[in-house]
Amino acid sequence: MFEEKLDALSRMMAEHMARPFPPGFRGLDIEDQDMVMLDADAYGYAAGVLEGSLSERHRAGLTRLTSVFEKVLPAIDDEYATKYYTHVRDMAVLAAEIESLHEK
């Protein structure tokens, strides 16, 4: 089951990289979040989880990041961007789930 989750995260990351970044979202802040950094941070944490267990600091960052999406997603008024960032959120949530399995 753990390996299946890692495979799923790897696929999600590949899908993410294949999608174009939402037009008009470079340099945009929503709910005090830079949308480029939100995207990059989620991908970075997911990549870290694929490499192994995160440090305590990075684990806390990933947890914080997953909660940020709950504020940001409802404030996005673009259909494509909503789908894009929902995928990014799902990737971060799966990374956090995998990270919690590393701890056991």
Order of alpha helices (4+ residues) and beta strands (2+ residues): alpha-beta-beta-alpha-alpha-alpha
